[in-house]
Amino acid sequence: MMSRCLIIASSLAFVMVMLTGCWDRVELNDLALVTALALDAGENNQIDTTVQFQLPRSQSGVGGTGGGGGGTNRETAVRHATGIDIADALAKLQRELPRKLFWGQCKIFIFSHEVAKQGIQESIDFLTRHPQPRERSYVFVSEGKAADTLELFPPLERTSAEALREISNMDLGFKLTLEQLSIKLINESRAFAIPYIHILPSSKSAEPRQTIAYISGSAIMKDDRMIGAMSEKIMRGMMWITDAVGEYTVTFGMKGSTEKFISLKPVRARIKLVPSIRGDKWIMTVKAHVEGDMVQNETAYNPTEPSILSEMDKAFEEAVRRRIELCLHQAQHKFNADIFDFADAYHRKYPKLWEREKKNWDQRFPQVEVKTDITAHITRLGLIQAPGGMRKEEVIE
């Protein structure tokens, strides 16, 4: 009888212990769900942090579903605080909020160009050391004040952060995650690019601040500091070399048709970097095999003719080569920044030589001879063959 009582008592004690497992839980109603963080330069070398978080009524399904500029339908709010560093600023911000900041939903981090020019290493230390921010969150540099991008109300998405994330997910341009950025900060080249964002001007019929931020070009970074910006057109060459071509459209002209163009989408590419050293001459061969589907043919050329299709392939190849060479020239001679990770390629192939030469990479990189070995082919012509809406006698075959 005594043993039975002991068993029952032990079982009750075990159950009571298990029931205390949620003692430290945090209810959703006690959290402020952060969607984006913007970092601007403050006075006296301080940093100004701006946090965008979802309003409670949008979490419960109350209120409008759009992100319009009308005050009653806003899905988010923003709060600012300034401190010695990010941790200090956010601690001050937390004291002004009735809910605990939760970073698990924060997928956007934005540095202003002023902060990027001063250096981002200390900020990245906080973001990667903190247990809550996601490593797959996207990182950007803003043309103006970073906080301004969080004050926008997009017409299609719920928040400006979500609009920026969806643009990045479409693979239409260059993108960079927090994890990738932390790796690039310690890579051999000590140079990299971060997507550069601008605020799209509002349409005439839009409400105040009803617009979005969009990616246009890239901020060129060296030793964690921004040294310049690369335009959207030139940035495309970097995407070719780094094998980051996504849903990309290539438009090019044919010889003898300077005002008529051919457009291909999507474009698929396989890129390989082949480093070599001959004496004191360092050579990098960029091998690329690219393919694309024709979506528009403004010319009078009939691509079903094998000889004409071959000429189109050559024009396609030349268009890719021009984009690559234009970007290479700026990276080597304007910025002297190895944003293509050539240094890593040389390190892998010549590890012993690299250990002796890596300290001279700033002098060596502009002198690297880059060769391009490109093959291009148009794989699909679309639903029609000859140029659409053109008389047969006008078609060049």
N, C-alpha and C positions, 0 to 999 in steps of 0.2 A: 504494500500500500504506500509505504514511504517512497519507494523508488518511482512509483507511478506519479506521485505528487511532484517529485523532483523533475521528472520528464516534462510534466505539464508546465511547471514553473520555468524551466529552461526554454521551452518552446515559446511561452509568452514573452520572456525577456528578449528572445531572438526577434520575434515579430515587432516588439516595441522599438528595438534598435533599427530595424529595417524601415520602419515608418518615419524615422527621423531623417531619411535620406534627402528630403527636399527642404531642409531648414534654411539653406542659403540661396534658394531660388530667387530670381528677379523677374517680376511680372512684366509683361509687355507694356502695361500702362505706366510703368516706372521708367521706361526707356525713351530716349530721343534718338530716332533712327537717322543717323548721318548718311547722306547720299553723296556728298562731295566736300572736298576741302580745298580752299584757295589760299595761297601764300603770297603776300605782298611785302615790300620793303617798308618798314616803319621809320620813325624818326630816331635819331641817336643809335643807329645800328641795331634797332629792335626789329622784330618781325610781326607783321599784322596778319592774323589768321581769320579766315571767314569760313564758317561752317554752314552748309545747307542741310536742313533736316526736314523730314516729312511732318506735316501737320497732323495732329491726332485724328481729326475728322476724316482725313483721306484714308487713314489706316482702317477705320471702321466702315468705310464705304459711303460716308456722308459727304455731300458737297459735289461739285462738278467733276466730271471725268477728264476734262481738258485742262491744259495749263495756261489758259488765257490770262490776259492782263487784268481782268476784272477782279477786284479785291476779294469777292465772296467765293470765287472759284479757284483760288490759289491752292496748290497742292503742297507747297513748301514755304519755309521761312528761312531767313539767314540771320546769323548773329556774328559780331566781330569782337575781337579782343587782341590786345597788343602785349607782347612780353619780350623778355630777353631772348628766349628761344621758343620753339613750338610747344614744348612741354609746359613752360611757364605761362604762355598765352592761353593754352587750352585749360589749364588749371584755373585761371582767372575767369574764363568763359563758363566753366562748369559751375562756379559759385553764383552765376547769374541765371542759371536754368533750374527749373523745378524737377527736371528729369535727368537721369544719368546718360551721358553720351554713349551711344553704342556704334562701333565702327565696323561691325560685320557686314553691313550693307553699303559701305562706302566704296564705290568702284571708280571714282574719278579724283585725281590729284592734279592741281594746276599751280604751276609756278609763274609768277609774273616775269617779264623779261628782265626787270631790275634785279629780282632775287636770283635769277639764273646767271646774270652777269657777276653777281657777288660770290656765287658758289652754292651748290646744292648738296654737298656731301653731308653736312650736319643735319639737314632736313631728312635725307634718305636714311641716316642712322636712326632717327626717331621712328620713321615709318616702318622700317624693317625690324626694329627691335621690339616695337609694340606688338602684343600678341593678337590684336583684333583685326587690323587692316589686312585686306586680301592681297596676296602677292600677284594675283592676276588682274588687279585693278589697273586702269590705264593712266598714264602720266602725260601731261602736256605742258607746254610753255605758251603763255598768252602774249599777244602783241602789246596790249595795254595792261590795265589793272586786272589782276586775276579775279578779284572779287566781283567785277562787273559781269563776268560770264555766269555767275551764280544768281544774279538778279534778273535773269531773263525768264520769260514764260513762253515756251515753245507751243506752236499751234497744234502739233500732232502728238507729242509725248506728254507725260504727266509732269516731268521735271526737266530742267536744262541739263542736269547730269545724265539723265536717261537718254536724252536726245544725242548728246555727245558720245555716249557709249554705243548707241545703235549705229551711229555713223562709223565708228571704229570697227564694229563687228561686221560691217558690210564689205570689208576688204577693198574699199575703193582707193585707199591711200595708205600711207605709212602709219604704223601703230607701234606702241611700245608699252609693255607692262612694267609694273614695279619690280617684279623679279628680274626681268631682262635688264632693266636699268641698273639694278644693284650689281649685276654681273659685268656690265659694260664699264662701270666705274673702276673696275680693277683689271680690265683686260690689258693686253700688251700694248695696244695702240694708244691708250689713254685718250681716245677721241670717239665720239659717237654723235648721233642725231636724235632729237626729240621732236615729236609732232608739234607744229606751230599753229596755234588757233587764232582766228579772227572772229569778230562779231558781224554777222550778216546784217546789212541795213534792213530795217523794217519796211514792209510794203506800205503803200499809201492807205490801204483799208485796215491795217493792223492797229490794235490797241497799243498803248505805250509799253515798250520793252517786250512786245510779243514777237520774238525772233529767236534765233539759235546761234550758238558758236559752231564754227566749222573748221576743218583742218585745211590749211593752205601753206604748203612748204614745210620746212623743218628748221629748228634751232640747232646750230652747230656748236657742239660742246667739246671743250678740251680741258683736261685736268679739272673736271667738274664745273667749269665756268663757260658761259655762253660767249662765243667770240664773233658770232654773226648769224645771219639767217640765209637759208637757201630757198629760192622760189619753188613754186609747185612744179613748174616745167623742168627745172634742173634736178629737182629731187627725184624725178622719175628714173633718171639714170642710176641713182643710188639703189633704188628698188630693184633694178635689173641686176646690178652687180651682187647685191646681197640676197638674191633669190627671194625677194619679198613681193613679187608681182601677184596681185590678187585679181579682183574683178576689174581688170584694166582694159581701157579702150585705146588702141593705137590708130592714129589717123596720119596718112602720108599721101604724097602725090606721085604721079608717074611722070617720066620724062615726056616732054611735049604737051603736058596737061597741067600747067602751073596753077590754074585756078579751080581744078576739079580734084577731088580727093577720094581715097578709099579708106573705110573704117573697118576695123576688126575687133570683135569681142565675142567671148572672152579670149584672152591671150594666155597661153600656157608656156612655161619656160622651165628648162633644166639648166642650171648654172653651175660651173665648176671653176675654181681658181687654181691655177697651176703655177707655183713659184719656181724660179730657177735663178742660179747665180753663175755668171761666167766671168771669172777674174774679179774685177771690182765692179762689174756691171750687174745690177739686180733687175730681173725681168719678171713681170707678172702677166700671165696669159689668161684672159677671161674667155672661157669657152661657154658658148650659149647655144642651145637648140630651142628655138621658139616656134610656136604654132598658134594660129588664130583662125577664127571663123568670120567670114565676111558678113557684115550687117548693112553696109551701104557702099554702093559703087556709083559715084557721081560722074565718072569718066565714060567715054564711049567705047572703051575696050571690053571685049567679050572674054571673060575669064575661063570659059570652057575650052578655048583654044590652048593647047599645051604650050606653045611658044609664048603666048601672052601671059599665061599663068606663071611661067618661069620668070618673065620680066617683072611681074607683080611681086613674086617671091624676093627677087633681088632688091626691089624698092622697099619692101618690108624689112629686109635685112639691113639695108642702109639706114632706114629710119631708127632702128634699134641701136645701130652703131653710133649714130649722131648723138642720141640721148646719153649713151654711156660716156662718150668722149667729152661731151659738154660738162657733165658732172665731174668727171675725173680732173679736167682742167681747173675747175674752181677748187676742188678739194686739195689738189696738189699745190697750186700756185697762188690762190687767193687766201685760203684758210690754213694751208699746211696741216690738215687734219685727216688722219686715216680713219674715216668713217666707214670704210669697207672691211675692216679687220684684216688687211693685208699682213699686218704684223703677226697675227695668230697663224696665218698660213705659212709664213717663213719659219716661225718657231716650231711648228709641227714637223716641217721637212728638214730643217737644219738646226736642231736644238743646241748643239755645242757652239756653232758659229753665232747663233742668235744671242746666246749669253754674253758673248764678247761685244756684239754690235748693237744690242738693244738700247744702250745709252745714247747712241748716235742716230736713233730712228728719226728724230726731227730733221736732221740734215739729210738723211738717206731717203726718206719718203718722197720729197719733191723730185728726186732724181730717178726714181723707179720708172723703168720703161714699161709701159702697159701696152700689150698687144691684144687685139680682139679676134677671136675665131668664132664667127657667128654663122649659123645656118638657120634659115627661116622658111616656113612653108605655110601656105593658106590651105587649110584642110577641108573646110566646108564653104560652099558658095551661097547657101540659103535656099529658099523655096523657088527662086527663079534663077535662070542661067545668064542670059544676055541682060544688058542694062535695062531696067524697068522703064516703061513709058517712052521708049525710043524706037523710032522707025528702023526697020531692018537695014535700010540703005545707009543709015547714019552710024551703025555699029561698026567698030573697027575689029576685024578678025584677022 
